[in-house]
């Protein structure tokens, strides 16, 4: 499964018995999800020592309301809301399910899979579980506007147009630390650099789509010769 992305690993040891749970995703956790997107989660259980059952669970308390799980292959949905799979003896097993981001998922909604792995040494024995463990999470972003950089001379100005890609309209702008900004009624923004400053500045812009969903983007401003401002480059790249 080399094209999959690791989400979380959990393990448990009980004497000579052990079990490892690996949850992988076909979607990269470092990239935002969009409403309507579908991807696959795969849970692999790797037992050692020959326990009767090695169980794996995905807990529902951190999945959130923005996604729905379906097409359970090797998983069972329990009454308590957990998604369960198991391996027998020393044979690894893999269970999969699809995850669909709901069409009305709000911007910024999170999905953080939490898992538990447990051992049942012999048939009828009490299950010994690990604690709930989470690592990589997912978040929903309806629109992604990349940040941008402006390179200006001291005292110079730059104009940012009102609209962005995908029909988004600028609805707000943050206050920069050094320069000043002026907004026109149509949403365009003019940034004025300080007259005697060499360094960097930044501010944020907020955009909105036709359905009222908003997204923010950061503007970094390079003013003059950064070599004349000790520490500016370290602060910028730190």
N, CA and C of each residue as an Amber inpcrd file, in Angstrom:
protein
   714
   0.8420000  -1.1950000   0.0000000   0.0000000   0.0000000   0.0000000
   0.8800000   1.2490000   0.0000000   1.8140000   1.2960000  -0.9380000
   2.7950000   2.3810000  -0.9650000   2.1840000   3.7190000  -1.3510000
   1.0170000   3.7310000  -1.9960000   0.3860000   4.9790000  -2.4150000
  -0.5710000   5.5130000  -1.3590000  -0.5450000   4.9350000  -0.1680000
  -1.4380000   5.3470000   0.9060000  -0.6870000   6.2130000   1.8940000
  -1.4490000   6.9690000   2.6830000  -0.8600000   7.9000000   3.6390000
  -1.1470000   7.4120000   5.0580000  -0.1180000   7.3410000   5.9150000
  -0.3520000   6.9070000   7.2940000  -1.1590000   7.9420000   8.0670000
  -2.1230000   7.4680000   8.8450000  -2.9700000   8.3410000   9.6570000
  -2.6650000   8.1630000  11.1380000  -2.6260000   6.9170000  11.6020000
  -2.3300000   6.6610000  13.0160000  -1.8950000   5.2060000  13.1690000
  -1.0000000   4.9600000  14.1270000  -0.5820000   3.6030000  14.4840000
  -0.8180000   3.4070000  15.9800000  -1.3340000   2.2400000  16.3410000
  -1.5360000   1.8810000  17.7430000  -1.0390000   0.4540000  17.9390000
  -0.5760000   0.1480000  19.1700000  -0.1070000  -1.2050000  19.4380000
  -0.3960000  -1.5630000  20.8910000  -0.3910000  -2.8620000  21.1370000
  -0.6310000  -3.3760000  22.4820000   0.2180000  -4.6220000  22.6640000
   0.7280000  -4.8110000  23.9110000   1.5390000  -5.9810000  24.2580000
   0.9780000  -6.5770000  25.5370000   0.7640000  -7.8770000  25.5260000
   0.2820000  -8.6000000  26.7010000   1.0860000  -9.8900000  26.8020000
   2.1700000  -9.8650000  27.5890000   3.0520000 -11.0210000  27.6760000
   3.6690000 -11.3190000  26.3200000   3.5470000 -12.5810000  25.8490000
   4.1170000 -12.9210000  24.5390000   3.2340000 -12.5050000  23.3630000
   2.0700000 -11.9340000  23.6630000   1.1250000 -11.5550000  22.6110000
   1.2280000 -10.0560000  22.3200000   1.0320000  -9.7000000  21.0760000
   1.0360000  -8.2810000  20.7050000   0.1890000  -8.0820000  19.4590000
  -0.1960000  -6.8500000  19.2510000  -0.9520000  -6.4880000  18.0590000
  -0.6490000  -5.0600000  17.6570000  -0.5680000  -4.8400000  16.3640000
  -0.2950000  -3.5060000  15.8200000  -1.4340000  -3.1440000  14.8710000
  -1.9400000  -1.9280000  15.0140000  -2.9920000  -1.4030000  14.1440000
  -2.4150000  -0.2500000  13.3380000  -2.5530000  -0.3090000  12.0310000
  -2.1510000   0.7940000  11.1410000  -3.3700000   1.2650000  10.3690000
  -3.6900000   2.5570000  10.4950000  -4.7900000   3.1430000   9.7300000
  -4.1850000   4.0200000   8.6490000  -4.5240000   3.7110000   7.3910000
  -4.0090000   4.4300000   6.2320000  -5.1600000   5.0810000   5.4800000
  -4.8220000   6.0870000   4.6850000  -5.8340000   6.8190000   3.9310000
  -5.3770000   7.0140000   2.4940000  -6.3400000   6.9590000   1.5730000
  -6.0220000   7.2640000   0.1730000  -5.9510000   8.7690000  -0.0610000
  -6.3960000   9.5720000   0.9350000  -6.3150000  11.0320000   0.8580000
  -5.1720000  11.5060000   1.7460000  -4.4500000  12.5070000   1.2910000
  -3.3160000  13.0520000   2.0290000  -3.8340000  13.9310000   3.1730000
  -3.5190000  13.5960000   4.4440000  -3.9800000  14.4370000   5.5480000
  -3.4250000  15.8610000   5.5090000  -2.3550000  16.0780000   4.7540000
  -1.7720000  17.4130000   4.6680000  -2.4850000  18.3110000   3.6630000
  -3.4650000  17.7750000   2.9740000  -4.2230000  18.5580000   2.0080000
  -5.6860000  18.6290000   2.4500000  -6.3340000  19.7580000   2.2670000
  -7.7210000  19.8890000   2.7410000  -8.6880000  19.0470000   1.9250000
  -9.7780000  18.6640000   2.5820000 -10.8690000  17.9760000   1.9130000
 -11.8760000  19.0040000   1.4060000 -12.6080000  18.6380000   0.3700000
 -13.6430000  19.5260000  -0.1660000 -14.9840000  18.8160000  -0.0670000
 -16.0880000  19.5550000   0.1040000 -17.4070000  18.9230000   0.1660000
 -17.6700000  18.0500000  -1.0520000 -18.2170000  16.8640000  -0.8090000
 -18.4850000  15.9100000  -1.8800000 -17.3440000  14.9530000  -2.1540000
 -16.1620000  15.1980000  -1.6080000 -15.0040000  14.3350000  -1.8600000
 -15.1900000  12.9830000  -1.1920000 -14.7050000  11.9320000  -1.8520000
 -14.7160000  10.5870000  -1.2950000 -13.3010000  10.0330000  -1.2710000
 -12.9720000   9.3130000  -0.2120000 -11.6790000   8.6310000  -0.1410000
 -11.8410000   7.3810000   0.7060000 -10.7740000   6.6010000   0.8420000
 -10.8390000   5.3080000   1.5130000  -9.9170000   5.2840000   2.7210000
 -10.4160000   4.7010000   3.8090000  -9.6000000   4.3720000   4.9710000
  -9.3620000   2.8680000   4.9900000  -8.1310000   2.4560000   5.2910000
  -7.7910000   1.0330000   5.3740000  -7.1250000   0.7670000   6.7180000
  -7.6880000  -0.1640000   7.4840000  -7.1190000  -0.5580000   8.7690000
  -6.4750000  -1.9320000   8.6330000  -5.1720000  -2.0170000   8.9040000
  -4.4630000  -3.2940000   8.8800000  -4.0950000  -3.6960000  10.3010000
  -4.4760000  -4.9110000  10.6780000  -4.1360000  -5.4720000  11.9820000
  -3.0570000  -6.5250000  11.7980000  -1.9650000  -6.3780000  12.5350000
  -0.8450000  -7.3150000  12.4400000  -0.6220000  -7.9470000  13.8080000
  -1.1170000  -9.1780000  14.0280000  -0.9500000  -9.8330000  15.3270000
   0.3620000 -10.6070000  15.4040000   0.8030000 -10.8460000  16.6390000
   2.0040000 -11.6430000  16.8750000   1.7980000 -12.4400000  18.1550000
   2.2040000 -13.6850000  18.1360000   2.1060000 -14.5150000  19.3350000
   0.9380000 -15.4600000  19.3390000  -0.0440000 -15.2400000  18.4560000
  -1.1230000 -16.2020000  18.3220000  -2.3060000 -15.9960000  19.2370000
  -2.6860000 -14.7510000  19.5070000  -3.9000000 -14.5010000  20.2840000
  -5.1240000 -14.9940000  19.5100000  -6.1670000 -15.3400000  20.2310000
  -7.3900000 -15.8060000  19.5860000  -7.9360000 -14.7380000  18.6390000
  -7.9990000 -13.4890000  19.0980000  -8.4620000 -12.3850000  18.2710000
  -7.6250000 -11.1350000  18.5780000  -7.3260000 -10.3950000  17.5350000
  -6.7700000  -9.0560000  17.6740000  -7.7790000  -8.1110000  17.0410000
  -8.3320000  -7.2230000  17.8700000  -9.4090000  -6.3430000  17.4130000
  -8.8800000  -4.9320000  17.1550000  -9.4910000  -4.2770000  16.1770000
  -9.2140000  -2.8710000  15.9190000 -10.5140000  -2.1020000  15.8290000
 -10.5040000  -0.8850000  16.3580000 -11.7090000  -0.0550000  16.3770000
 -11.3780000   1.3600000  15.8970000 -12.2860000   1.9320000  15.1270000
 -12.2870000   3.3610000  14.8650000 -13.4160000   3.9460000  15.6980000
 -13.1020000   4.8850000  16.5750000 -14.1070000   5.4880000  17.4470000
 -14.8290000   6.5950000  16.7020000 -16.0950000   6.7600000  17.0250000
 -16.8950000   7.7430000  16.2900000 -16.8550000   9.1340000  16.9030000
 -16.2710000   9.2810000  18.1060000 -16.3850000  10.5620000  18.8060000
 -15.5610000  11.6740000  18.1830000 -14.5620000  11.3250000  17.3460000
 -13.7170000  12.3490000  16.7420000 -13.8950000  12.4320000  15.2290000
 -14.8640000  11.7010000  14.6800000 -15.0730000  11.7560000  13.2340000
 -15.8280000  13.0200000  12.8340000 -16.6230000  13.5660000  13.7380000
 -17.3510000  14.7880000  13.4420000 -18.5840000  14.5270000  12.5850000
 -19.3320000  15.6070000  12.3350000 -20.5680000  15.5120000  11.5680000
 -20.3780000  15.8550000  10.0930000 -19.1500000  16.1810000   9.6870000
 -18.9230000  16.6260000   8.3200000 -18.7310000  15.4680000   7.3430000
 -18.5320000  14.2410000   7.8520000 -18.2690000  13.0940000   6.9820000
 -19.1980000  11.9440000   7.3470000 -19.3420000  11.0190000   6.4030000
 -20.1170000   9.7970000   6.6210000 -19.3020000   8.6140000   6.1220000
 -19.2590000   7.5330000   6.8980000 -18.5370000   6.3290000   6.5150000
 -19.5030000   5.3210000   5.9150000 -19.0550000   4.6450000   4.8490000
 -19.8830000   3.6550000   4.1840000 -19.0510000   2.6090000   3.4940000
 -19.7060000   1.7160000   2.7430000 -19.0580000   0.6280000   2.0110000
 -18.0720000  -0.1210000   2.9130000 -18.5780000  -0.6410000   4.0200000
 -17.7350000  -1.3160000   5.0040000 -17.3080000  -2.6840000   4.4880000
 -16.0190000  -2.8610000   4.2990000 -15.4600000  -4.1330000   3.8360000
 -14.5500000  -4.6790000   4.9390000 -15.0780000  -5.6220000   5.7250000
 -14.3120000  -6.1560000   6.8530000 -14.5800000  -5.4250000   8.1530000
 -15.2900000  -4.3150000   8.0960000 -15.6950000  -3.5730000   9.2950000
 -17.1220000  -3.9530000   9.6860000 -17.4120000  -3.8340000  10.9880000
 -18.7790000  -3.9140000  11.4850000 -19.0670000  -2.6500000  12.2770000
 -20.2280000  -2.0570000  12.0510000 -20.6500000  -0.9090000  12.8290000
 -21.3670000  -1.4100000  14.0750000 -20.7690000  -1.1780000  15.2430000
 -21.3350000  -1.6510000  16.4990000 -22.4080000  -0.6960000  17.0180000
 -23.1920000  -1.1620000  17.9790000 -24.2650000  -0.3430000  18.5310000
 -23.7380000   0.8940000  19.2480000 -22.4990000   0.8180000  19.7470000
 -21.9320000   1.9650000  20.4580000 -21.3070000   2.9860000  19.4960000
 -21.4410000   2.7580000  18.1710000 -20.9360000   3.7030000  17.1890000
 -19.5390000   3.4240000  16.7020000 -18.8690000   2.4120000  17.2740000
 -17.5120000   2.0980000  16.8450000 -17.5360000   1.2500000  15.5740000
 -16.4950000   1.4000000  14.7730000 -16.2960000   0.5610000  13.5910000
 -15.2210000  -0.4640000  13.9440000 -15.5730000  -1.7490000  13.9030000
 -14.7080000  -2.8040000  14.4270000 -14.2740000  -3.7650000  13.3290000
 -13.0300000  -4.2590000  13.4660000 -12.4880000  -5.3080000  12.5960000
 -11.6150000  -6.2010000  13.4700000 -11.2750000  -7.3950000  12.9750000
 -10.4290000  -8.2760000  13.7880000  -9.5550000  -9.1410000  12.8930000
  -8.4820000  -9.6550000  13.5190000  -7.5990000 -10.6420000  12.9000000
  -7.5360000 -11.8440000  13.8250000  -7.3270000 -13.0440000  13.2510000
  -7.2740000 -14.2780000  14.0270000  -5.8610000 -14.8470000  14.0150000
  -5.4360000 -15.3810000  15.1820000  -4.1350000 -16.0340000  15.2530000
  -2.9980000 -15.0930000  14.8900000  -2.1920000 -15.5220000  13.9390000
  -1.0340000 -14.7150000  13.5110000  -1.2120000 -14.1620000  12.0990000
  -2.4320000 -14.2560000  11.5540000  -2.6830000 -13.8040000  10.1940000
  -3.1150000 -12.3340000  10.1710000  -2.3650000 -11.4710000   9.4870000
  -2.7910000 -10.0660000   9.3740000  -4.0950000  -9.9690000   8.5890000
  -4.8240000  -8.9110000   8.8310000  -6.0600000  -8.6750000   8.0900000
  -6.2030000  -7.1780000   7.8330000  -6.9230000  -6.8440000   6.7580000
  -7.1510000  -5.4480000   6.3970000  -8.6360000  -5.2370000   6.1400000
  -9.1800000  -4.1950000   6.7350000 -10.5670000  -3.7910000   6.5100000
 -10.5710000  -2.3890000   5.9200000 -11.5520000  -2.1120000   5.0610000
 -11.6200000  -0.8010000   4.4200000 -13.0310000  -0.2220000   4.5360000
 -13.0960000   1.0950000   4.3820000 -14.3700000   1.7790000   4.3030000
 -14.1730000   3.0570000   3.5100000 -15.2420000   3.5880000   2.9520000
 -15.1680000   4.8520000   2.2340000 -15.6250000   5.9780000   3.1640000
 -15.0380000   7.1200000   2.9530000 -15.4010000   8.3250000   3.7020000
 -15.8880000   9.3550000   2.6910000 -17.0740000   9.8910000   2.9160000
 -17.6040000  10.9300000   2.0410000 -17.8130000  12.2030000   2.8380000
 -17.2420000  13.2950000   2.3210000 -17.4390000  14.5980000   2.9420000
 -18.8180000  15.1030000   2.5310000 -19.6350000  15.4660000   3.5030000
 -20.9980000  15.8950000   3.2150000 -21.0070000  17.2060000   2.4300000
 -22.0260000  17.3530000   1.5900000 -22.1190000  18.5380000   0.7450000
 -22.2480000  19.8170000   1.5530000 -22.8400000  19.7270000   2.7500000
 -23.0330000  20.9120000   3.5770000 -21.9810000  21.0320000   4.6790000
 -20.8610000  20.3280000   4.5310000 -19.8080000  20.3810000   5.5490000
 -19.2870000  21.8110000   5.6820000 -19.2240000  22.3500000   6.8950000
 -18.7710000  23.7310000   7.0670000 -17.2690000  23.8610000   6.8600000
 -16.8580000  25.0200000   6.4320000 -15.4390000  25.2850000   6.2370000
 -14.7180000  25.1950000   7.5770000 -13.6020000  24.4850000   7.5950000
 -12.8290000  24.3300000   8.8180000 -13.2140000  23.1400000   9.6610000
 -14.2410000  22.3720000   9.2580000 -14.6440000  21.1960000  10.0240000
 -13.5020000  20.1820000  10.0680000 -13.3590000  19.5080000  11.2120000
 -12.2600000  18.5800000  11.4230000 -12.7470000  17.1290000  11.4740000
 -11.8740000  16.2280000  11.0300000 -12.0670000  14.7910000  11.1980000
 -10.7490000  14.2320000  11.7180000 -10.7680000  13.7130000  12.9570000
  -9.5490000  13.2080000  13.5910000  -9.7880000  11.7560000  14.0080000
  -9.4300000  10.7840000  13.1510000  -9.7020000   9.3840000  13.4960000
  -8.9520000   8.9640000  14.7560000  -9.6960000   8.3810000  15.6960000
  -9.1140000   7.8360000  16.9240000  -9.3280000   6.3310000  16.9110000
  -8.2770000   5.5780000  17.2240000  -8.3490000   4.1180000  17.1160000
  -7.9790000   3.4670000  18.4400000  -8.4180000   2.2080000  18.5780000
  -8.0700000   1.3550000  19.7110000  -7.7330000  -0.0180000  19.1560000
  -6.6920000  -0.6500000  19.6870000  -6.3730000  -2.0310000  19.3370000
  -6.4690000  -2.8550000  20.6140000  -7.0110000  -4.0650000  20.5120000
  -7.2010000  -4.9000000  21.6980000  -6.8840000  -6.3610000  21.4290000
  -6.5490000  -7.0770000  22.4960000  -6.2170000  -8.4980000  22.4040000
  -7.2050000  -9.3290000  23.2130000  -7.6330000 -10.4630000  22.6380000
  -8.3870000 -11.4910000  23.3530000  -7.5330000 -12.7560000  23.2910000
  -6.7780000 -13.0490000  24.3620000  -5.7990000 -14.1540000  24.3040000
  -6.4070000 -15.4930000  23.9060000  -7.5550000 -15.8470000  24.4880000
  -8.2120000 -17.1170000  24.1630000  -9.7080000 -16.8630000  24.0580000
 -10.4000000 -17.7620000  23.3900000 -11.8370000 -17.5980000  23.2050000
 -12.5330000 -17.5050000  24.5580000 -13.3600000 -16.4770000  24.7210000
 -14.0610000 -16.2730000  25.9670000 -13.3300000 -15.3970000  26.9550000
 -12.0480000 -15.1110000  26.6990000 -11.2940000 -14.2290000  27.5930000
 -11.7810000 -12.7890000  27.4660000 -11.4990000 -12.0050000  28.4900000
 -11.8300000 -10.5940000  28.4640000 -10.8860000  -9.8550000  27.5160000
 -11.4340000  -8.9320000  26.7510000 -10.6380000  -8.1510000  25.8210000
  -9.7810000  -7.1410000  26.5810000  -8.4980000  -7.0750000  26.2330000
  -7.5910000  -6.0730000  26.8000000  -7.3210000  -5.0130000  25.7420000
  -7.8360000  -3.7880000  25.9150000  -7.6740000  -2.7610000  24.8850000
  -6.5350000  -1.7950000  25.2000000  -6.0560000  -1.1450000  24.1690000
  -5.1360000  -0.0210000  24.3400000  -5.9580000   1.2230000  24.6510000
  -5.2870000   2.3080000  24.9320000  -5.9990000   3.5840000  25.0470000
  -6.3430000   4.0850000  23.6490000  -7.2590000   5.0500000  23.5680000
  -7.5890000   5.6410000  22.2850000  -6.4520000   6.5300000  21.8000000
  -6.0420000   6.3570000  20.5610000  -4.8910000   7.0690000  20.0200000
  -5.2880000   7.7550000  18.7200000  -4.8850000   9.0190000  18.5630000
  -5.0700000   9.7280000  17.3080000  -3.7700000  10.4310000  16.9420000
  -3.5920000  10.7130000  15.6570000  -2.3720000  11.3760000  15.1890000
  -2.7120000  12.3660000  14.0860000  -2.8030000  11.8970000  12.8400000
  -3.1000000  12.7700000  11.7130000  -4.6080000  12.9960000  11.5900000
  -4.9840000  14.2260000  11.2870000  -6.3840000  14.5520000  11.0890000
  -6.6330000  15.1840000   9.7350000  -7.8910000  15.3900000   9.4140000
  -8.3150000  15.9960000   8.1560000  -9.1590000  17.2310000   8.4670000
  -9.1580000  18.1890000   7.5630000 -10.0250000  19.3510000   7.7280000
 -10.6550000  19.6980000   6.3820000 -11.8050000  20.3430000   6.4480000
 -12.5700000  20.6910000   5.2540000 -12.2640000  22.1380000   4.8680000
 -12.0010000  22.3460000   3.6060000 -11.7700000  23.6890000   3.0880000
 -12.5240000  23.8050000   1.7670000 -13.5770000  24.5900000   1.7680000
 -14.3810000  24.7370000   0.5550000 -13.5890000  25.4010000  -0.5690000
 -12.7630000  26.3580000  -0.2120000 -11.9510000  27.0420000  -1.1990000
 -10.5490000  27.2020000  -0.6260000  -9.5620000  27.0840000  -1.4690000
  -8.1810000  27.3010000  -1.0540000  -7.5790000  28.3860000  -1.9330000
  -7.2630000  29.5120000  -1.3140000  -6.6250000  30.6090000  -2.0360000
  -5.1850000  30.6960000  -1.5640000  -4.2270000  30.4800000  -2.4380000
  -2.8320000  30.5270000  -1.9940000  -2.4470000  31.9240000  -1.5380000
  -1.5280000  31.9820000  -0.5870000  -0.9900000  33.2660000  -0.1750000
  -0.1890000  33.8850000  -1.3180000   0.0570000  35.1750000  -1.2130000
   0.8190000  35.8420000  -2.2550000   1.8290000  36.7710000  -1.6270000
   2.8670000  37.0980000  -2.3750000   3.9310000  37.9810000  -1.9140000
   4.0000000  39.2120000  -2.8080000   4.1730000  40.3660000  -2.1780000
   4.3660000  41.6320000  -2.8910000   5.7800000  42.1270000  -2.6370000
   6.4320000  42.6310000  -3.6790000   7.7730000  43.1990000  -3.5620000
   7.6830000  44.6750000  -3.9280000   7.8850000  45.5350000  -2.9270000
   7.6910000  46.9660000  -3.1210000   8.9080000  47.7590000  -2.6480000
   9.0850000  48.9320000  -3.2360000  10.0520000  49.8940000  -2.7250000
   9.4130000  50.6540000  -1.5670000  10.2170000  51.1910000  -0.6540000
   9.6360000  52.0060000   0.4230000   8.7680000  53.1270000  -0.1480000
   7.5820000  53.2970000   0.4020000   6.6660000  54.3260000  -0.0560000
   5.8050000  53.9420000  -1.2430000   6.0800000  52.7880000  -1.8560000
   5.3100000  52.3680000  -3.0310000   3.9800000  51.7650000  -2.5990000
   3.0910000  51.5750000  -3.5710000   1.7920000  51.0000000  -3.2760000
   1.4500000  49.9020000  -4.2700000   0.5630000  49.0470000  -3.8820000
   0.1020000  47.9600000  -4.7510000  -1.4030000  47.8270000  -4.5910000
  -2.0690000  47.4540000  -5.6860000  -3.5190000  47.2970000  -5.6710000
  -3.8630000  45.8240000  -5.8790000  -4.6570000  45.2930000  -4.9800000
  -5.1430000  43.9250000  -5.1050000  -6.5820000  43.9700000  -5.5970000
  -6.9040000  43.2690000  -6.6790000  -8.2810000  43.3100000  -7.2120000
  -9.2750000  42.7170000  -6.2390000 -10.5460000  43.0300000  -6.4460000
 -11.5960000  42.6230000  -5.5130000 -11.9050000  41.1380000  -5.5820000
 -11.7840000  40.5440000  -6.7720000 -12.2020000  39.1520000  -6.8990000
 -11.0030000  38.2240000  -6.9140000 -11.2810000  36.9590000  -6.6370000
 -10.2710000  35.9070000  -6.6910000 -10.7900000  34.8120000  -7.5980000
 -10.0530000  33.7100000  -7.6460000 -10.4790000  32.5940000  -8.4820000
 -11.8020000  32.0180000  -7.9760000 -12.5110000  31.3530000  -8.8480000
 -13.7560000  30.6450000  -8.5290000 -14.8730000  31.5960000  -8.1110000
 -14.8210000  32.8500000  -8.5540000 -15.9060000  33.7670000  -8.2800000
 -15.9870000  34.2590000  -6.8550000 -14.8930000  34.2100000  -6.0980000
 -14.8970000  34.6880000  -4.7190000 -14.7220000  36.2030000  -4.6900000
 -15.3990000  36.8430000  -3.7660000 -15.3300000  38.2960000  -3.6260000
 -14.7080000  38.6420000  -2.2770000 -13.7690000  39.5790000  -2.3050000
 -13.1330000  39.9880000  -1.0520000 -14.1250000  40.7390000  -0.1900000
 -14.2580000  40.3080000   1.0710000 -15.2180000  40.9320000   1.9820000
 -14.5530000  41.5540000   3.2000000 -13.2570000  41.3640000   3.3840000
 -12.5840000  41.9260000   4.5440000 -11.0860000  41.9190000   4.3610000
 -10.4070000  42.7570000   5.1360000  -8.9570000  42.8310000   5.0740000
  -8.4330000  43.1460000   6.4680000  -7.3350000  42.4860000   6.8380000
  -6.7290000  42.7330000   8.1420000  -5.8770000  43.9950000   8.1390000
  -5.4320000  44.3790000   9.3180000  -4.6100000  45.5860000   9.4720000
  -3.1440000  45.1870000   9.4880000  -2.3310000  45.7030000   8.5610000
  -0.9010000  45.3680000   8.5540000  -0.1740000  46.0220000   9.7280000
   0.9950000  45.4970000  10.0500000   1.7590000  46.0320000  11.1690000
   2.4780000  47.3260000  10.8030000   2.8770000  47.4530000   9.5590000
   3.7270000  48.5830000   9.1650000   3.0160000  49.5650000   8.2330000
   2.5170000  49.0560000   7.1200000   1.8940000  49.9110000   6.1270000
   0.4340000  50.1780000   6.4430000  -0.2560000  50.7040000   5.4560000
  -1.6840000  50.9900000   5.5890000  -2.4310000  50.3830000   4.4140000
  -3.7080000  50.1120000   4.6190000  -4.5500000  49.5860000   3.5450000
  -5.7880000  50.4710000   3.4080000  -6.2600000  50.5870000   2.1750000
  -7.4830000  51.3170000   1.8720000  -8.3410000  50.4270000   0.9860000
  -9.6270000  50.3360000   1.2950000 -10.5440000  49.4800000   0.5560000
 -11.5380000  50.3370000  -0.2190000 -11.8360000  49.9180000  -1.4430000
 -12.8480000  50.5790000  -2.2560000 -14.1640000  49.8280000  -2.1050000
 -15.2880000  50.4350000  -2.4340000 -16.5920000  49.7650000  -2.2660000
 -16.7080000  48.4440000  -3.0050000 -15.9710000  48.2830000  -4.1140000
 -16.0840000  47.0240000  -4.8600000 -15.2080000  45.9170000  -4.2820000
 -14.4420000  46.2050000  -3.2160000 -13.6340000  45.1810000  -2.5720000
 -12.1620000  45.2240000  -2.9150000 -11.7310000  46.0850000  -3.8180000
 -10.3130000  46.2040000  -4.1370000  -9.5640000  46.7960000  -2.9460000
  -8.2980000  46.4260000  -2.7960000  -7.4950000  46.8670000  -1.6650000
  -6.2050000  47.5030000  -2.1740000  -5.8750000  48.6710000  -1.6270000
  -4.6010000  49.3190000  -1.9230000  -3.7220000  49.2470000  -0.6830000
  -2.5230000  48.6970000  -0.8510000  -1.5590000  48.6450000   0.2450000
  -0.5130000  49.7170000   0.0220000  -0.2430000  50.5400000   1.0340000
   0.7540000  51.6050000   0.9780000   1.9080000  51.2290000   1.8980000
   3.1070000  51.0830000   1.3090000   4.2770000  50.7330000   2.0970000
   4.8000000  51.9540000   2.8490000   5.4050000  51.7750000   4.0360000
   6.0020000  52.8980000   4.7470000   7.1030000  53.5490000   3.9100000
   7.3030000  54.8370000   4.1210000   8.2580000  55.5860000   3.2920000
   9.7090000  55.2800000   3.6340000  10.0010000  54.9100000   4.8500000
  11.4010000  54.6890000   5.2550000  11.5110000  53.4090000   6.0750000
  11.2140000  52.3050000   5.4210000  11.2610000  51.0140000   6.1080000
  11.7480000  49.9500000   5.1460000  12.7090000  49.1560000   5.5990000
  13.1860000  47.9950000   4.8540000  12.9100000  46.7590000   5.7070000
  12.1120000  45.8780000   5.1990000  11.7600000  44.6800000   5.9500000
  10.5430000  44.0220000   5.3540000   9.7010000  43.4530000   6.1660000
   8.5210000  42.7700000   5.6490000   7.3110000  43.1730000   6.4670000
   6.1620000  42.9710000   5.8860000   4.8850000  43.2700000   6.4960000
   3.9060000  42.1890000   6.0530000   2.7750000  42.0880000   6.6870000
   1.7870000  41.1100000   6.2290000   0.4030000  41.5200000   6.6990000
  -0.6000000  41.0170000   5.9840000  -1.9920000  41.2000000   6.3660000
  -2.8110000  40.0910000   5.7240000  -4.0360000  39.9310000   6.1840000
  -4.9020000  38.8680000   5.6670000  -6.0750000  39.4670000   4.8890000
  -6.5350000  38.7120000   3.9140000  -7.7360000  39.0650000   3.1580000
  -8.7680000  37.9530000   3.3370000 -10.0140000  38.3370000   3.4750000
 -11.1090000  37.3830000   3.6110000 -11.9910000  37.4480000   2.3720000
 -12.2960000  36.2740000   1.8210000 -13.1230000  36.1740000   0.6190000
 -14.3850000  35.3870000   0.9510000 -15.4000000  35.5660000   0.1540000
 -16.6720000  34.8830000   0.3780000 -17.2490000  34.4260000  -0.9570000
 -17.8660000  33.2320000  -0.9540000 -18.4930000  32.7660000  -2.1790000
 -19.9830000  33.1420000  -2.1710000 -20.7040000  32.7380000  -3.2060000
 -22.1070000  33.1270000  -3.3470000 -22.9960000  32.5250000  -2.2730000
 -22.5280000  31.4440000  -1.6260000 -23.3220000  30.8050000  -0.5780000
 -22.9690000  31.3180000   0.8130000 -22.0760000  32.3030000   0.8790000
 -21.7220000  32.8850000   2.1660000 -20.5910000  32.2030000   2.8960000
 -19.9200000  31.2330000   2.2590000 -18.7960000  30.5690000   2.8940000
 -17.5400000  31.4160000   2.6930000 -16.7690000  31.5890000   3.7700000
 -15.6050000  32.4750000   3.7110000 -14.3030000  31.6870000   3.7730000
 -13.2420000  32.3040000   3.2800000 -11.9060000  31.7220000   3.2970000
 -10.9070000  32.8640000   3.4090000  -9.8020000  32.6130000   4.1000000
  -8.7970000  33.6480000   4.3130000  -7.5220000  33.3380000   3.5440000
  -6.8110000  34.3880000   3.1820000  -5.5300000  34.2540000   2.4940000
  -4.5800000  35.3050000   3.0580000  -3.3130000  34.9600000   3.1690000
  -2.3240000  35.8710000   3.7450000  -1.4730000  36.5060000   2.6550000
  -1.2160000  37.8000000   2.8030000  -0.3560000  38.5480000   1.8880000
   0.8980000  38.9500000   2.6570000   2.0630000  38.5560000   2.1540000
   3.3470000  38.9400000   2.7360000   3.9800000  39.9970000   1.8430000
   4.4070000  41.0990000   2.4310000   4.9540000  42.2200000   1.6780000
   6.4430000  42.3600000   1.9770000   7.2780000  42.2990000   0.9360000
   8.7080000  42.5490000   1.0510000   8.9480000  44.0090000   0.6630000
   9.4990000  44.7770000   1.5660000   9.6740000  46.2070000   1.3300000
  11.1620000  46.5390000   1.2700000  11.6170000  47.0740000   0.1400000
  12.9980000  47.4980000  -0.0200000  13.9610000  46.3310000   0.0030000
  15.1490000  46.5850000   0.4930000  16.2200000  45.5970000   0.5420000
  16.2020000  44.9390000   1.9100000  15.8100000  43.6620000   1.9680000
  15.7200000  42.9850000   3.2530000  17.0860000  42.8120000   3.9020000
  18.1560000  42.9050000   3.1150000  19.5000000  42.7960000   3.6940000
  19.7920000  43.9500000   4.6370000  19.0710000  45.0670000   4.4840000
  19.2660000  46.2200000   5.3560000  18.4780000  46.1110000   6.6570000
  17.7040000  45.0510000   6.7920000  16.8890000  44.8540000   8.0040000
  17.3000000  43.5600000   8.6710000  18.2870000  43.6080000   9.5950000
  18.7810000  42.3840000  10.2600000  17.6410000  41.6260000  10.9370000
  17.6270000  40.3330000  10.6980000  16.6000000  39.4940000  11.3180000
  15.3320000  39.3750000  10.5100000  15.1730000  40.1710000   9.4520000
  13.9270000  40.1200000   8.6890000  13.7660000  38.7710000   8.0000000
  14.8580000  38.2950000   7.3800000  14.7440000  37.0320000   6.6660000
  14.5380000  35.8810000   7.6490000  15.1960000  35.9470000   8.8030000
  14.9920000  34.8980000   9.7880000  13.5710000  34.8760000  10.2970000
  12.9690000  36.0510000  10.4830000  11.5890000  36.1080000  10.9440000
  10.6360000  35.6160000   9.8680000  10.9710000  35.9190000   8.6080000
  10.1040000  35.5370000   7.5090000  10.0880000  34.0340000   7.2970000
  11.2730000  33.4030000   7.4570000  11.3630000  31.9740000   7.1590000
  11.3750000  31.1300000   8.4160000  11.3080000  31.7340000   9.5760000
  11.3600000  30.9800000  10.8200000  10.0770000  30.2370000  11.1050000
